[in-house]
């Protein structure tokens, strides 16, 4: 179910009235909702059957129901099925279909619908020249999308460079944001944009008179600039004239990935000095595992949740433990995978067992087939 509160004079609360409310009210006739979005004077909801529903102000076709009639109860957006994500701008809306295409409706004077026109639409239209999209976001009068591979595409108003294409010219067709790769998350603000990279850095472009780009300046930019003094970012959000990010300040468990044989254990350890520890396997707390170390003996993704002296809690990135099956060879239980003792790359490798050269064992790792003392000769 969906609940709303605040200004309701245009029906944007969806409770069947035109009243404002300072406590939550239930949106009528709406269940099985998996995602919501709010525009300026209208609201959107995505149901688990892939349909989109809307309510509120509709003068520019924001509700997508083929009319310009404002509604104080949800109406279904026409001609849309198989929707995975929704997003809203000031007076326009976006939907991402499960095949990677993007559809839009509502106000379009600046080309924010991306259909090659500047004509508003009360029914969804397809954003042109755009496919393989995995994420969408709406600014006030501009729109953003991430394609498979991590490139970012934008369209609409560009008066402050919020499209990030190196110009300040608006466009009613998608253009690629320059110099950005490996993007996982996007966010559209009033007239600026944000992107989170896979390396957990944050990049911003557009208007900057309030410092919303976070690069230590107050100059607008029509190209992405890196947000200063911010690493390990996990999420981003863009306000009207400010930006927000969360960071994961928890260090990783050393090692990253460990392969072990059956009946063996791997000793996982975390930094000491925290007041509480809770080890986790596959996102389930391990009963009694409340010290700074834990001996893992089963395959899984291990994490640890810690609390410091200021009662701040964080959860470490995961450490993968994999049990490697050990076949019986001539009645002998062999050892498991043995890797070189360094991550440094060398030009040549040669493995030995009990000081005897192993023919063909010339890579950085070697799968052992019998017990013994294994060494490796390397050449730099």
VENZIVEN-V103668 format. One record per residue. N is the residue number from 0. RES is the residue in one letter. SS is DSSP state (a for helix, b for strand, c for the rest). PHI is phi as a letter, one per 20 degrees, with the letter a starting at -180 (none if undefined). Layout:
BEGIN
n/res/ss/phi
N/RES/SS/PHI
N/RES/SS/PHI
END
This chain:
BEGIN
n/res/ss/phi
0/X/c/none
1/X/c/d
2/X/b/c
3/X/b/c
4/X/b/b
5/X/b/o
6/X/c/f
7/X/c/c
8/X/c/f
9/X/c/d
10/X/c/n
11/X/c/f
12/X/c/e
13/X/c/m
14/X/c/e
15/X/c/n
16/X/c/c
17/X/c/d
18/X/c/e
19/X/c/e
20/X/b/b
21/X/b/e
22/X/b/c
23/X/b/f
24/X/b/c
25/X/b/e
26/X/c/f
27/X/c/f
28/X/c/l
29/X/c/b
30/X/c/c
31/X/c/l
32/X/b/e
33/X/b/d
34/X/b/b
35/X/b/c
36/X/b/b
37/X/b/c
38/X/c/e
39/X/c/f
40/X/c/c
41/X/b/b
42/X/b/c
43/X/b/c
44/X/b/b
45/X/b/d
46/X/b/e
47/X/c/f
48/X/c/e
49/X/c/n
50/X/c/e
51/X/b/d
52/X/b/c
53/X/b/b
54/X/b/b
55/X/b/o
56/X/c/f
57/X/c/b
58/X/c/f
59/X/c/d
60/X/c/n
61/X/c/f
62/X/c/e
63/X/c/m
64/X/c/d
65/X/c/n
66/X/c/c
67/X/c/d
68/X/c/e
69/X/c/f
70/X/b/c
71/X/b/e
72/X/b/c
73/X/b/f
74/X/b/c
75/X/b/e
76/X/c/f
77/X/c/f
78/X/c/m
79/X/c/c
80/X/c/c
81/X/c/m
82/X/b/e
83/X/b/d
84/X/b/b
85/X/b/c
86/X/b/b
87/X/b/c
88/X/c/d
89/X/c/f
90/X/c/c
91/X/b/c
92/X/b/c
93/X/b/c
94/X/b/b
95/X/b/d
96/X/b/e
97/X/c/f
98/X/c/e
99/X/c/n
100/X/c/e
101/X/b/d
102/X/b/c
103/X/b/b
104/X/b/b
105/X/b/o
106/X/c/f
107/X/c/b
108/X/c/f
109/X/c/d
110/X/c/n
111/X/c/f
112/X/c/e
113/X/c/m
114/X/c/d
115/X/c/n
116/X/c/c
117/X/c/c
118/X/c/d
119/X/c/f
120/X/b/c
121/X/b/e
122/X/b/c
123/X/b/f
124/X/b/c
125/X/b/e
126/X/c/f
127/X/c/e
128/X/c/l
129/X/c/b
130/X/c/b
131/X/c/l
132/X/b/e
133/X/b/d
134/X/b/b
135/X/b/c
136/X/b/b
137/X/b/d
138/X/c/e
139/X/c/f
140/X/c/c
141/X/b/b
142/X/b/c
143/X/b/c
144/X/b/b
145/X/b/d
146/X/b/e
147/X/c/g
148/X/c/o
149/X/c/n
150/X/c/e
151/X/b/d
152/X/b/c
153/X/b/c
154/X/b/a
155/X/b/o
156/X/c/f
157/X/c/b
158/X/c/f
159/X/c/d
160/X/c/n
161/X/c/f
162/X/c/e
163/X/c/m
164/X/c/d
165/X/c/n
166/X/c/c
167/X/c/c
168/X/c/e
169/X/c/f
170/X/b/b
171/X/b/e
172/X/b/c
173/X/b/f
174/X/b/c
175/X/b/e
176/X/c/f
177/X/c/f
178/X/c/m
179/X/c/d
180/X/c/c
181/X/c/m
182/X/b/e
183/X/b/d
184/X/b/b
185/X/b/c
186/X/b/b
187/X/b/d
188/X/c/e
189/X/c/g
190/X/c/b
191/X/b/b
192/X/b/c
193/X/b/c
194/X/b/b
195/X/b/d
196/X/b/e
197/X/c/f
198/X/c/e
199/X/c/m
200/X/c/e
201/X/b/d
202/X/b/c
203/X/b/b
204/X/b/b
205/X/b/o
206/X/c/f
207/X/c/b
208/X/c/f
209/X/c/d
210/X/c/m
211/X/c/f
212/X/c/e
213/X/c/m
214/X/c/d
215/X/c/n
216/X/c/c
217/X/c/c
218/X/c/d
219/X/c/f
220/X/b/b
221/X/b/e
222/X/b/c
223/X/b/f
224/X/b/c
225/X/b/f
226/X/c/f
227/X/c/f
228/X/c/l
229/X/c/c
230/X/c/c
231/X/c/l
232/X/b/f
233/X/b/d
234/X/b/b
235/X/b/c
236/X/b/b
237/X/b/d
238/X/c/e
239/X/c/f
240/X/c/c
241/X/c/b
242/X/b/c
243/X/b/c
244/X/b/b
245/X/b/d
246/X/b/c
247/X/c/e
248/X/c/e
249/X/c/e
250/X/c/f
251/X/c/e
252/X/c/f
253/X/c/f
254/X/c/o
255/X/c/n
256/X/b/b
257/X/b/c
258/X/b/d
259/X/b/c
260/X/b/e
261/X/c/g
262/X/c/m
263/X/c/e
264/X/c/c
265/X/b/c
266/X/b/e
267/X/b/e
268/X/b/c
269/X/c/c
270/X/c/g
271/X/c/e
272/X/c/o
273/X/c/e
274/X/c/e
275/X/b/b
276/X/b/c
277/X/b/b
278/X/b/f
279/X/b/c
280/X/b/c
281/X/c/l
282/X/c/m
283/X/b/d
284/X/b/g
285/X/c/e
286/X/c/g
287/X/c/n
288/X/c/e
289/X/c/c
290/X/c/d
291/X/c/f
292/X/b/c
293/X/b/b
294/X/b/e
295/X/b/e
296/X/c/c
297/X/c/c
298/X/c/f
299/X/b/r
300/X/b/d
301/X/b/d
302/X/b/c
303/X/b/c
304/X/b/d
305/X/b/c
306/X/b/c
307/X/c/e
308/X/c/f
309/X/c/e
310/X/c/m
311/X/c/e
312/X/b/d
313/X/b/b
314/X/b/d
315/X/c/f
316/X/c/f
317/X/c/f
318/X/b/d
319/X/b/e
320/X/b/d
321/X/b/c
322/X/b/e
323/X/b/e
324/X/c/g
325/X/c/d
326/X/c/f
327/X/b/e
328/X/b/d
329/X/c/l
330/X/c/m
331/X/b/d
332/X/b/f
333/X/c/f
334/X/c/f
335/X/c/d
336/X/b/f
337/X/b/d
338/X/b/d
339/X/c/f
340/X/c/e
341/X/c/c
342/X/c/e
343/X/c/f
344/X/c/e
345/X/c/c
346/X/c/e
347/X/b/b
348/X/b/c
349/X/b/b
350/X/b/e
351/X/b/c
352/X/b/c
353/X/c/l
354/X/c/m
355/X/b/d
356/X/b/g
357/X/c/e
358/X/c/f
359/X/c/n
360/X/c/e
361/X/c/c
362/X/c/d
363/X/c/f
364/X/b/c
365/X/b/b
366/X/b/e
367/X/c/f
368/X/c/c
369/X/c/b
370/X/c/f
371/X/c/r
372/X/c/e
373/X/b/d
374/X/b/c
375/X/b/c
376/X/b/e
377/X/b/c
378/X/b/c
379/X/c/e
END
